[in-house]
Amino acid sequence: MLDAQKTIHLADYQPFTHLVERVELTFRLAPGATRVLAQLHLAPNPARPGRHPLRLDGEGLRLVACAVAGQAVAPALDDSGLTIAPEDLPEGPFLLETEVEIAPEANTALEGLYMSKGMYCTQCEAEGFRKITYYLDRPDVMSRFRVRIESDLPVLLSNGNPTANGQGWAEWDDPWPKPAYLFALVAGDLRAHSADFTTASGRKVALNIWVRPGDEDRCAYAMDSLIRSMRWDEEVYGREYDLDVFNIVAVDDFNMGAMENKGLNIFNSRYVLASPETATDDDYARIEAIIAHEYFHNWTGNRITCRDWFQLCLKEGLTVFRDHQFSGDMRSAAVRRIEEVVALRARQFREDAGPLAHPVRPESFVEINNFYTATVYEKGSEVIAMLKTLVGDQGYKRALDLYFDRHDGDAATIEDWLNVFEDATGRDLSQFKLWYSQAGTPRLQVAEDWQDGVYTLTFTQSTPPTPGQPEKAPRVIPINVGLLNPNGDEVVPTIMLEMTQERQSFRFQGLAARPVPSILRGFSAPVVLEREAPPEERAFLLAHDTDPFNKWEAGRALAKDVMAAMVLQDAPPSPAWLDAVAAVAFDGGLDPAFRALCLRLPAEDDMAQTIHAMGRIPDPARIHSARRAMAGALAIRLGEGLVQLCRDLDDGAEFSPSAEQAGRRALRLAALALLARRDGGKLAAEAFAGARSMTEEIGALAALLDVGQGAAELQVFADRWGGDANVMDKWFALQLALAEPGEAAELTERLTARADFDWKNPNRFRSVVGALAANHAGFHHLSGRGYRVVADWLLKLDPLNPQTAARVSTAFETWPRYDAARRKLAQAELERILAAPDLSGDLREMAGRMLAAGQPA
């Protein structure tokens, strides 16, 4: 079935036949019959000489009228657009006028123009504009838009600057050319949380965050994050905002986190609304990061966009890197870096190791919605971080300044991006470009030699085969290294070793004693470091390494060694690991947020991936049991010190979302969770009853559920927060995250039977079905019920919202790594999905790729 879908190839790119010089749109809004009148000022594209038909994209539209240069025409219509024959087109510039009718209230896919609880909203990336009107829906077709909205709703918003308004109408003009995917429209009964921002050049910008009535008091942190983002982009990148207004709208029904539409960002409400009573510290950090990400797109994505969707990483990888820089400056850079790598390994390394592996810039795609992936975003960011490491801070600044000067207003490519670095720094980046074209995570093996005061590190790189790419060439890998003396002193501070060959050696001379290496400091490249190290060395680095990332990495590696031995050999928890973690946990000189990270055990899916890489078949049930046993042993080892730690960290201060306070709460809740294993949840129940913030409330509830308690507290929570959808999403997800493997599928069925399980809402669907899929031992339970329940819901959701169904389906991507019984069960569900009639292209592509990975070659 997958073969029947059309594949789009990068190599087939051609400029479009026509240019769009100006766009004028009129929207006459009505839930079941919105009229969209479009005037497109078109001209033949000199880059495509000759007479060509005009092909416009369009899906689900009812064409009411079509005219070329004032004369009615009858275009050829099909399911994906319309075509006007060359003989019906003037040889020079002309005006195309169309009128279509659409039904926003029936649009459950949440692409194009749809309704969310009475509010009109758009989502056009990647190919949603074609569901609004007939257009050249591709990112290299850029034009200026003027928009008129007609509706009796009080707030009518679009891109750019407001130009006029009256009773029942408003007009907007965007002076900056943009592709259709950046178009936005919102209409509803909304309230604004407003502020002003004065740019570096003295221009005043009106800032508004638009929310439903009653939510105005939960926008302050989002506004503060926006203002800090705008100032940071001026100071660090020299980028100033370029419109008179900047609007953000919070929407409850949204497939993504947020969207960077020019001047009118549309956000999933969970990434805007926050108060101490309803948002956790993680929520605050995400709001800060996502607000920054979408704002930074104003230059890296909007002013400079991507030529085609194969270049998606050009805007997303760069903007993720910029939001990572911002978050590091706003919070603890070391802690943020660790959290970034944890997420990268959990999502992108897993993607690279499975059937969905693809390069940062793919060579082909079937459904572009399926390439909004961790590889494009997170690995794309890591590639830019490596580039910055290789050229240095000043080289990076020169290159970015040149990029903005040379390509402002362009739809650019990866070649354009790399060329500015070559021109600004004089480096040849032809080999580095392999990071964009080769899929898979490189493996970096290390050998050491010590002779006569000379210490030699020899690295060997290799990348396992991935779908369609059996052979890989060596890449450029920046390896940050430091050396420590046996007494713990740093004898060689961090230096960057540039690896360009398959095998390469680096020598350090004049050393008095054999050093202990600290390799890949700061996680300087997205690779798997394969180096055998005794537990004593890992404990030494955990105690003495001056690089915060490698200090944490040593503890993580030690914990994974212990857990692997417990799973594969029935070994007891290592005393050396317990002592090392205890030393960090009670070290008051370390950042509390860092100490909390060191108390976090490796995730079960991460351990399954590690055991699979060892050539063994992971057993989800054994991994789950080993992880629980490790937590219990750690609770015993830390003993009564946990009680004192909780008391010391609870200073009774008024809540602040600051990184410092968030770190203290994170460590306190980590200690509380371990204490629950000692006292059966007594102190956690007290903490829940006395919680002063959502962070404390949800953290104490998690501690209770993790030890089989908390039924009464779950009910109290639901009674208290039943009217707040974002808070209740946490309630749903927490139960499934901590459900015992044999109970997870049954719990999902109970929760989905509740009246407040709105499965058509992406947030609620992900908080239940997505949470079951993320419960490693529950989803992979030997009964097969986890597979079956998730597949049932994917098939139910797919006809209404293919994007969300396809994204949740990636839970199946690791099925080939398990035992024969589980493989048989998972394969049957994938086959059942593919056999469904009228399956969307999004889900068909994903299920087909995952199923193919388990078939004989």
C-alpha positions in Angstrom: 0.0 0.0 0.0 2.9 2.4 0.7 4.2 2.0 -2.9 0.9 3.6 -4.2 1.7 6.9 -2.5 3.5 9.6 -4.5 7.1 10.2 -3.5 8.5 13.7 -3.8 12.3 14.0 -4.5 14.7 16.8 -3.7 16.4 16.2 -7.1 13.2 17.1 -8.9 12.9 20.6 -7.6 12.0 23.3 -10.2 11.0 26.9 -9.7 7.3 27.5 -10.0 5.9 28.6 -13.3 4.5 31.9 -12.0 5.3 34.6 -9.5 2.8 36.0 -7.1 3.4 39.7 -6.8 0.6 40.5 -4.4 -2.3 38.7 -2.6 -5.6 40.2 -1.5 -7.9 38.0 0.6 -11.4 38.6 1.9 -12.9 36.2 4.5 -16.6 36.2 5.2 -16.6 34.0 8.2 -19.4 31.5 8.9 -19.0 28.2 10.8 -20.5 26.0 8.1 -20.0 28.2 5.0 -17.1 30.6 5.1 -16.5 32.4 1.8 -12.8 33.2 0.8 -12.3 35.7 -2.0 -8.8 35.7 -3.4 -7.1 38.1 -5.8 -3.7 36.9 -6.9 -1.6 39.3 -9.0 0.5 36.8 -11.0 3.2 37.0 -13.6 5.1 34.3 -15.6 8.3 33.3 -13.9 11.4 34.2 -16.0 13.2 31.2 -14.4 10.6 29.0 -16.2 10.5 30.3 -19.8 7.8 29.3 -22.1 4.0 29.0 -21.8 2.9 26.9 -18.9 -0.5 25.9 -17.4 -1.2 27.5 -14.0 -1.5 24.8 -11.4 -2.9 25.8 -8.0 -3.1 23.6 -4.9 -6.5 23.1 -3.2 -8.2 20.5 -1.1 -11.7 20.3 0.2 -12.8 23.5 -1.4 -16.0 24.3 -3.2 -15.2 26.6 -6.1 -17.8 29.3 -6.6 -16.1 31.5 -9.2 -12.9 31.8 -11.1 -11.8 34.6 -13.4 -8.6 35.5 -15.3 -8.1 39.2 -16.1 -11.7 39.8 -15.5 -13.0 37.0 -17.7 -14.7 33.9 -16.2 -12.8 30.6 -16.8 -13.6 27.0 -16.1 -10.5 25.4 -14.7 -9.9 21.7 -14.6 -10.6 20.5 -11.0 -9.4 17.4 -9.2 -9.0 16.3 -5.5 -5.7 18.2 -5.1 -6.2 21.5 -7.0 -7.1 23.2 -10.2 -5.4 23.7 -13.5 -5.9 26.6 -16.0 -4.7 25.8 -19.5 -2.0 28.1 -21.1 -4.4 29.3 -23.7 -6.6 30.8 -21.0 -3.7 32.8 -19.5 -2.3 36.1 -20.7 1.4 36.2 -21.7 2.3 38.9 -19.2 1.1 39.8 -15.7 -2.5 39.2 -14.9 -5.1 39.1 -12.1 -6.6 35.7 -11.0 -9.8 36.0 -8.9 -11.3 33.0 -7.1 -14.1 32.5 -4.6 -14.4 29.4 -2.6 -16.5 28.0 0.2 -15.2 26.0 3.2 -16.7 24.7 6.4 -14.4 25.5 9.4 -16.6 23.8 12.0 -16.3 20.5 10.1 -12.5 20.7 9.9 -11.4 18.2 12.6 -7.9 17.7 11.1 -7.0 21.2 12.5 -5.2 22.2 9.3 -6.3 25.2 7.2 -9.1 27.3 8.8 -10.9 25.5 11.6 -12.8 26.3 14.8 -11.8 25.7 18.4 -14.6 26.2 20.9 -16.2 29.1 18.9 -12.9 30.7 17.8 -11.7 30.7 14.2 -8.1 29.7 13.8 -5.6 28.7 11.1 -2.7 26.3 10.9 -1.0 26.4 7.5 2.4 24.7 7.9 3.2 22.6 6.1 0.4 22.4 3.5 -2.7 23.8 5.2 -3.2 26.9 3.1 -4.5 24.8 0.2 -7.5 24.0 2.5 -8.3 27.7 2.7 -8.2 28.8 -1.0 -6.5 27.8 -4.3 -2.9 28.9 -4.2 0.7 28.1 -5.0 1.2 26.3 -1.7 5.0 25.9 -1.5 7.5 27.8 0.6 9.5 29.4 -2.3 6.5 31.3 -3.5 6.6 34.5 -1.4 4.2 37.4 -1.7 2.8 40.4 0.2 -0.6 39.8 1.7 -3.5 42.2 2.4 -6.4 40.6 4.3 -10.0 41.7 5.1 -12.0 39.8 7.7 -15.7 40.1 8.0 -17.4 38.8 11.1 -19.5 39.9 14.1 -16.8 38.5 16.5 -15.1 41.2 18.5 -11.4 40.3 17.7 -10.3 39.9 14.1 -6.5 39.2 13.6 -4.2 38.5 10.7 -0.5 38.9 9.8 1.3 42.2 9.7 0.0 45.6 10.8 -3.7 46.6 11.3 -4.7 49.2 8.7 -8.4 49.8 9.2 -11.4 48.4 11.1 -15.1 49.0 11.6 -18.2 47.4 12.8 -17.9 43.7 11.8 -14.7 44.0 9.8 -11.0 44.5 10.0 -8.1 44.9 7.5 -4.5 43.9 7.9 -1.4 44.4 5.7 1.8 42.5 5.9 4.6 44.5 4.2 7.1 41.5 4.2 6.8 38.9 1.5 6.0 35.5 2.9 5.0 32.0 1.8 1.5 30.8 2.3 2.5 28.5 5.2 3.0 31.6 7.3 -0.5 33.0 6.8 -2.6 33.3 9.9 -6.1 34.4 10.8 -7.9 34.4 14.2 -11.4 35.6 15.0 -13.1 35.2 18.4 -14.2 36.6 21.7 -10.8 37.1 23.2 -9.1 39.3 25.8 -5.6 40.8 25.5 -2.8 40.8 28.0 -0.8 43.8 26.6 2.6 45.4 26.9 5.0 47.6 24.9 8.5 47.0 23.7 10.9 49.6 22.5 13.4 48.2 20.0 17.1 49.0 19.9 16.5 51.7 17.3 13.8 53.3 19.4 10.7 51.9 17.6 7.7 51.1 19.8 6.0 47.7 19.3 2.6 46.8 20.8 2.6 43.3 22.3 -0.6 41.4 22.9 -1.3 37.9 24.1 -4.9 37.0 23.3 -6.7 34.4 25.4 -10.3 33.4 26.3 -12.1 35.5 28.9 -10.9 34.5 32.4 -7.4 33.5 31.3 -5.9 37.0 31.3 -4.2 36.6 34.6 -2.1 33.6 33.4 -0.2 35.4 30.6 2.4 37.3 32.6 5.2 34.8 32.3 4.6 34.3 28.6 4.8 38.1 28.1 7.9 38.3 30.2 9.5 35.5 28.1 8.6 37.4 24.9 10.1 40.6 26.0 13.3 38.9 27.1 13.5 37.0 23.8 13.2 40.2 21.8 15.9 41.9 23.8 18.2 38.8 23.7 17.8 38.6 19.9 18.9 42.2 19.5 21.9 41.8 21.8 23.2 38.4 20.7 22.2 38.2 17.0 21.6 41.9 16.2 18.0 41.1 15.0 15.4 43.7 15.6 11.6 43.2 15.3 10.1 44.7 12.1 6.4 45.3 12.6 4.3 47.7 14.7 2.5 44.9 16.5 3.3 41.3 17.7 0.3 39.1 18.6 0.2 35.7 20.2 -3.1 33.8 20.4 -3.6 30.8 22.8 -5.8 28.0 21.2 -7.0 24.9 23.0 -7.2 22.7 19.9 -3.8 22.6 18.2 -1.8 19.8 16.6 1.6 21.4 17.4 3.2 23.3 20.2 3.1 26.7 18.4 3.4 28.3 15.0 5.6 31.3 14.0 3.2 33.0 11.5 4.5 36.5 10.7 3.4 38.9 13.5 0.6 36.5 14.7 2.0 33.5 16.5 -0.6 30.8 17.3 0.1 28.7 20.4 -1.2 25.6 22.0 -2.7 27.1 25.2 -0.6 24.8 27.4 2.5 26.8 26.2 1.1 30.2 27.1 -1.1 29.9 30.2 0.7 29.7 33.6 0.2 30.5 37.2 1.9 28.9 40.2 -1.4 27.1 41.0 -1.8 25.5 37.6 1.7 25.2 36.0 4.7 23.2 36.9 8.3 24.4 36.7 8.7 22.3 33.6 5.7 24.1 32.1 7.3 27.5 32.9 10.6 26.3 31.2 8.7 25.1 28.1 6.7 28.3 27.8 9.9 30.3 28.0 11.6 28.1 25.4 8.7 27.9 23.0 7.9 31.6 23.2 11.5 32.3 22.3 11.6 29.7 19.5 8.6 31.1 17.7 9.8 34.7 18.1 13.3 33.8 16.8 11.6 32.4 13.7 10.8 36.0 12.8 14.3 36.1 11.2 15.3 32.4 11.0 12.2 31.1 9.2 10.2 34.1 8.2 12.5 36.8 6.8 14.7 34.0 5.6 12.6 30.9 4.8 13.3 27.6 3.2 13.2 27.0 -0.6 11.4 23.7 -0.3 10.4 21.4 2.5 13.6 19.3 2.1 15.3 22.4 3.7 13.1 22.3 6.8 16.1 21.9 9.0 17.4 25.2 7.7 14.8 27.1 9.7 14.0 24.6 12.4 17.5 23.4 13.3 18.8 26.9 13.5 15.9 28.2 15.5 16.1 25.3 18.0 19.8 26.1 18.4 19.0 29.7 19.1 16.3 28.8 21.6 18.7 26.5 23.3 21.3 29.3 23.5 18.6 31.6 25.0 17.4 29.1 27.6 21.0 28.4 28.6 21.5 32.2 29.2 18.2 32.5 31.1 18.8 29.4 33.2 21.6 27.1 34.2 23.5 26.5 30.9 24.9 23.2 32.3 21.5 21.8 33.4 19.8 22.9 30.2 22.5 21.2 28.2 22.0 17.9 30.1 18.3 18.1 29.6 18.7 18.8 25.8 20.9 15.7 25.5 18.5 13.5 27.5 15.7 14.5 25.1 17.9 14.0 22.0 18.9 10.5 23.1 15.3 9.6 24.0 13.8 10.8 20.7 16.4 11.3 18.0 18.8 8.5 18.8 15.8 6.2 18.9 14.7 7.5 15.6 18.1 7.1 14.1 18.3 3.5 15.2 15.0 2.4 13.7 12.9 2.2 10.6 12.1 6.0 10.6 15.7 7.0 10.4 16.4 9.8 7.8 19.0 12.5 7.2 18.7 15.9 8.7 17.9 17.0 5.1 15.9 14.1 3.5 16.3 13.3 -0.1 12.6 12.4 -0.5 9.3 12.3 1.3 5.8 11.0 0.9 3.9 13.1 3.5 5.8 16.2 4.6 3.9 16.2 7.9 5.8 13.1 8.9 9.1 14.9 8.7 8.6 17.2 11.5 10.9 15.0 13.5 13.5 15.0 16.2 16.1 14.5 13.5 15.1 17.7 11.7 14.7 19.8 14.8 17.0 18.4 17.5 19.8 16.8 15.4 19.5 19.8 13.1 20.3 22.0 16.1 23.3 19.8 17.1 24.7 20.1 13.6 24.7 23.9 14.0 26.2 23.6 17.4 29.1 21.6 15.9 29.5 24.1 13.1 29.8 26.9 15.8 32.4 24.8 17.7 34.4 24.3 14.5 34.5 27.9 13.4 34.6 29.5 16.8 32.4 32.2 18.3 33.7 35.0 16.1 33.5 32.9 12.9 30.0 32.0 13.8 29.1 35.7 14.3 30.6 36.7 11.0 28.8 33.9 9.2 25.4 34.7 10.7 25.7 38.4 9.9 26.5 37.5 6.3 23.6 35.1 6.2 21.1 37.7 7.3 22.6 40.3 4.9 22.8 38.0 1.9 19.6 36.1 2.2 17.1 38.5 3.8 13.8 38.0 1.8 15.0 34.7 0.3 13.8 31.2 0.3 17.2 29.6 1.0 18.9 26.1 1.0 21.4 24.2 3.0 24.0 25.1 0.3 23.3 28.8 0.8 23.7 28.3 4.6 27.0 26.5 4.3 28.3 28.9 1.6 28.1 31.8 4.0 30.2 29.9 6.5 32.8 29.1 3.9 32.9 32.7 2.7 33.0 34.2 6.2 35.6 31.8 7.6 37.5 30.4 4.6 36.8 26.8 5.7 35.9 24.0 3.2 32.7 22.4 4.5 32.2 19.8 1.8 32.8 16.9 4.3 30.9 18.6 7.1 27.8 18.6 4.7 27.6 14.9 5.2 25.9 15.6 8.5 22.9 16.9 6.4 22.8 14.0 4.0 23.7 10.9 6.0 21.2 9.3 8.4 22.2 7.4 11.6 24.1 8.2 14.8 27.9 7.7 14.4 29.6 5.4 16.9 32.9 6.7 18.3 35.2 4.0 19.6 38.2 5.0 21.8 41.5 3.3 22.4 44.2 4.7 24.7 48.0 4.4 25.0 50.4 5.7 27.7 54.1 5.6 27.2 56.9 7.8 28.5 54.8 10.8 29.4 52.9 10.6 26.1 49.2 9.9 26.2 47.5 8.9 22.9 43.8 8.8 22.2 42.8 6.9 19.0 39.2 7.4 17.7 37.5 5.2 15.2 34.1 6.3 13.8 31.5 4.2 12.1 27.8 4.6 11.4 25.4 1.6 11.2 23.3 1.1 8.1 20.0 2.9 7.9 17.1 2.5 5.5 18.4 3.3 2.0 21.9 4.1 3.2 23.9 0.9 3.9 27.3 2.6 3.6 28.5 5.8 5.4 31.5 8.0 4.8 33.5 9.4 7.7 32.2 12.7 9.0 33.8 15.7 10.6 33.4 15.3 14.4 34.5 17.9 16.9 35.5 16.1 20.1 35.9 18.3 23.2 38.4 16.6 25.5 39.9 17.4 28.9 42.4 15.4 31.0 42.5 15.0 34.8 45.4 13.9 37.0 44.8 10.9 39.3 44.4 13.4 42.2 41.5 15.0 40.5 43.3 18.2 39.2 42.7 19.2 35.6 46.0 18.9 33.7 44.7 19.6 30.2 41.7 22.0 30.1 39.1 21.5 27.4 40.4 21.4 23.8 38.7 20.6 20.6 40.0 17.7 18.6 38.8 17.8 15.0 38.2 14.3 13.6 38.0 13.9 9.8 39.1 10.4 9.2 37.7 6.9 9.9 40.5 6.3 12.3 42.6 9.1 13.9 45.0 9.6 16.8 45.8 12.6 19.0 48.8 12.8 21.3 49.3 14.7 24.6 52.9 15.1 25.6 54.8 16.1 28.8 52.4 14.5 31.3 53.7 13.4 34.7 51.2 10.7 35.2 48.7 8.7 33.1 45.6 11.0 33.0 41.9 10.1 33.2 40.2 11.4 30.0 37.0 13.4 30.0 35.8 12.9 26.4 33.0 14.6 24.5 32.7 17.4 27.0 29.5 19.4 26.7 28.3 16.6 24.3 30.2 18.3 21.5 28.8 16.0 18.8 25.7 13.8 18.5 27.5 10.5 18.6 27.5 7.4 20.7 30.8 7.2 22.6 31.9 3.5 22.9 34.6 3.2 25.6 34.8 0.6 28.3 35.5 2.2 31.6 35.7 0.6 35.1 33.2 1.7 37.7 36.0 3.3 39.7 36.8 5.7 36.8 33.2 6.6 36.3 32.9 7.4 40.1 36.1 9.4 39.9 34.7 11.6 37.0 31.4 12.0 38.8 33.4 13.3 41.8 36.1 15.4 40.0 35.2 16.3 36.4 35.1 20.0 35.9 32.8 19.7 32.9 29.2 19.6 34.2 27.9 17.5 31.4 30.6 14.8 31.7 30.3 14.9 35.4 26.6 14.0 35.0 27.4 11.6 32.1 29.7 9.6 34.3 27.0 9.1 36.8 24.5 8.2 34.1 26.9 5.7 32.5 27.6 4.1 36.0 23.8 3.8 36.6 23.3 2.2 33.2 26.1 -0.3 33.8 24.4 -1.2 37.1 21.0 -1.5 35.6 22.3 -3.6 32.7 23.9 -6.0 35.1 20.7 -6.2 37.2 18.7 -7.0 34.0 21.1 -9.4 32.4 22.9 -11.0 35.3 20.5 -10.6 38.3 23.3 -8.6 39.9 22.5 -6.5 43.0 22.7 -2.7 42.8 26.4 -1.7 43.0 27.6 -0.2 46.3 30.0 2.0 44.3 27.2 3.5 42.4 25.1 4.0 45.5 27.9 5.8 47.3 28.7 8.0 44.3 25.1 9.1 44.0 24.9 9.8 47.7 28.0 12.0 47.5 26.4 14.1 44.8 23.0 14.2 46.4 24.3 15.7 49.7 26.9 18.0 48.1 25.5 21.4 49.0 28.1 23.0 46.8 26.5 21.7 43.6 23.5 23.2 41.8 20.3 21.6 43.2 18.9 21.2 39.7 22.1 19.3 38.8 21.8 17.1 41.9 18.2 16.3 41.0 19.3 15.2 37.5 21.9 12.9 39.1 19.1 11.3 41.2 17.1 10.5 38.1 17.5 6.9 36.9 17.9 6.0 33.3 14.5 5.7 31.5 13.3 2.2 30.6 13.2 2.8 26.9 16.8 4.1 27.1 17.8 0.9 28.8 16.1 -1.2 26.2 18.0 0.7 23.5 21.3 0.2 25.4 20.7 -3.5 25.9 19.7 -3.9 22.2 23.0 -2.2 21.3 24.9 -4.8 23.3 23.5 -7.5 21.0 20.9 -8.7 23.6 17.1 -8.8 23.4 15.6 -6.4 25.9 12.9 -7.6 28.2 10.6 -4.7 29.2 9.3 -6.4 32.3 12.8 -7.2 33.6 14.0 -3.6 32.9 11.0 -2.3 34.8 11.6 -4.5 37.8 15.3 -3.6 37.8 14.6 0.1 37.7 12.3 -0.1 40.6 14.8 -2.2 42.6 17.5 0.4 41.9 15.2 3.2 43.2 14.5 1.2 46.3 18.1 0.5 47.0 19.0 4.2 46.5 16.3 5.2 49.0 17.8 2.8 51.6 21.3 4.1 50.9 20.4 7.8 51.2 18.4 7.0 54.4 17.3 9.6 56.8 19.4 12.2 55.0 16.5 12.5 52.6 14.3 13.8 55.3 16.8 16.5 56.2 17.3 17.3 52.5 13.6 17.9 52.1 13.5 20.2 55.2 16.5 22.2 54.0 15.1 22.8 50.6 11.6 23.9 51.8 12.4 27.4 52.8 8.7 28.6 52.7 9.6 31.4 50.2 6.9 32.8 47.9 6.7 31.0 44.6 9.0 32.2 41.8 9.5 30.5 38.4 13.2 31.3 38.6 15.7 28.6 37.7 17.1 28.8 41.2 13.8 28.1 42.9 12.9 25.5 40.3 16.1 23.6 41.0 15.4 23.5 44.7 11.9 22.2 44.1 13.2 19.6 41.7 15.7 18.2 44.2 13.2 18.3 47.0 10.6 16.3 45.0 13.3 13.8 43.9 14.1 13.3 47.5 10.4 13.0 48.4 9.9 10.3 45.8 12.7 8.2 47.3 11.4 8.8 50.8 8.0 7.4 49.7 9.7 4.1 49.2 10.8 4.2 52.8 7.7 5.4 54.5 4.9 4.2 52.2 4.1 7.8 51.1 3.4 9.3 54.5 5.5 12.5 53.9 4.3 12.7 50.3 0.7 12.7 51.4 1.5 15.6 53.8 3.3 17.4 51.0 0.3 17.0 48.7 -2.0 18.4 51.4 0.2 21.4 52.0 1.3 22.0 48.4 1.8 25.7 47.6 2.2 25.2 43.8 1.3 22.8 41.0 4.9 21.7 40.9 4.6 20.5 44.5 1.1 19.1 44.1 1.8 17.0 41.0 5.2 16.0 42.3 3.8 14.7 45.6 1.0 12.9 43.8 3.6 11.2 41.5 5.5 10.1 44.6 2.3 8.5 46.0 1.3 6.8 42.8 4.8 5.4 42.3 4.4 3.4 45.5 0.9 2.2 44.9 -0.8 4.9 47.0 -2.7 8.2 46.2 -6.2 7.1 45.3 -7.8 9.6 47.6 -5.4 12.3 46.4 -6.2 11.6 42.7 -9.9 12.2 43.5 -9.1 15.4 45.4 -7.0 16.6 42.4 -9.8 15.8 39.9 -12.4 17.6 42.0 -10.2 20.6 42.4 -9.1 20.9 38.8 -11.8 19.3 36.7 -12.6 22.5 35.0 -9.1 23.2 33.8 -8.2 21.2 30.7 -4.5 21.8 30.8 -4.2 20.8 34.4 -6.4 17.7 33.9 -4.1 16.6 31.0 -1.4 16.2 33.7 -3.8 14.1 35.8 -4.5 11.7 32.9 -0.9 11.5 31.8 0.6 11.0 35.3 -1.5 7.9 36.0 -0.5 6.2 32.8 3.2 7.2 33.2 3.3 5.4 36.6 0.9 2.6 35.9 2.2 -0.9 36.5 2.8 -2.8 33.2 0.0 -5.3 33.5 -2.5 -2.5 34.4 -1.6 0.2 31.9 -3.9 -0.9 29.0 -6.9 -1.5 31.3 -6.3 1.9 32.9 -6.3 3.5 29.5 -9.7 1.9 28.7 -11.1 3.2 32.0 -9.8 6.7 31.4 -10.9 6.9 27.8 -14.4 5.9 29.0 -14.6 9.1 31.1 -16.9 11.9 29.9 -14.0 14.4 30.0 -11.9 12.3 27.7 -12.2 14.5 24.6 -10.3 12.3 22.1 -10.7 14.9 19.3 -8.5 17.3 21.3 -4.8 16.6 20.5 -3.6 17.5 24.0 -6.1 15.1 25.7 -5.4 12.3 23.2 -1.7 12.6 23.8 -2.2 12.7 27.6 -3.9 9.3 27.5 -3.2 7.3 24.4 0.2 8.9 24.0 1.0 8.3 27.6 0.2 4.6 27.3 2.5 4.5 24.2 5.3 6.1 26.3 4.9 3.6 29.2 7.6 1.3 28.0 6.7 -1.8 30.0 3.0 -1.2 29.7 2.9 -0.6 25.9 5.2 -3.7 25.3 3.4 -5.9 27.8 3.6 -9.5 26.7 -0.2 -9.7 26.6 -0.2 -7.4 23.5 -3.0 -5.3 25.1 -0.9 -2.2 24.9 -0.3 -2.6 21.2 -4.0 -3.3 20.6 -5.4 -0.4 22.6 -3.0 2.1 20.9 -3.8 0.7 17.5 -7.6 0.9 18.2 -7.3 4.6 19.0 -5.0 5.4 16.1 -7.6 3.9 13.7 -10.4 5.9 15.4 -8.5 9.2 15.3 -7.0 8.9 11.8 -10.1 9.8 9.8 -10.5 13.0 11.8 -6.9 14.0 12.6 -4.2 12.2 10.6 -1.3 14.3 11.8 -1.8 13.4 15.5 -2.5 9.8 14.7 0.7 9.5 12.6 2.8 11.1 15.3 1.5 8.9 18.1 2.0 5.8 15.9 5.8 6.1 16.2 5.4 4.2 19.5 5.7 1.1 17.2 9.0 2.1 15.7 11.1 -0.1 18.1 9.1 -3.3 17.7 11.8 -5.3 15.8 14.2 -5.1 18.7 12.1 -7.3 21.1 11.5 -11.0 21.4 9.6 -13.1 18.9 6.3 -13.1 20.9 6.2 -9.3 21.1 7.2 -8.9 17.5 4.4 -11.1 16.4 1.9 -9.1 18.4 3.2 -5.7 17.2 3.4 -6.8 13.6 -0.2 -7.9 13.7 -1.4 -4.5 14.9 0.7 -2.7 12.2 -0.8 -5.0 9.6 -4.3 -4.3 11.0 -3.7 -0.5 10.7 -2.5 -0.8 7.1 -5.5 -3.0 6.2 -8.0 -0.3 7.3 -10.1 1.2 4.5 -9.6 4.9 3.7 -6.4 5.2 5.9 -4.8 8.6 5.6 -1.6 9.0 3.8 0.1 10.3 7.0 -0.6 7.1 9.0 -0.2 4.8 6.0 3.3 6.0 5.4 4.4 5.7 9.0 2.9 2.3 9.6 4.2 1.0 6.3 7.8 2.2 7.0 7.7 0.7 10.5 6.3 -2.6 9.3 8.8 -2.9 6.6 11.7 -2.7 9.1 10.8 -6.0 10.6 10.5 -7.9 7.3 13.3 -10.1 5.9 15.6 -8.2 3.5 
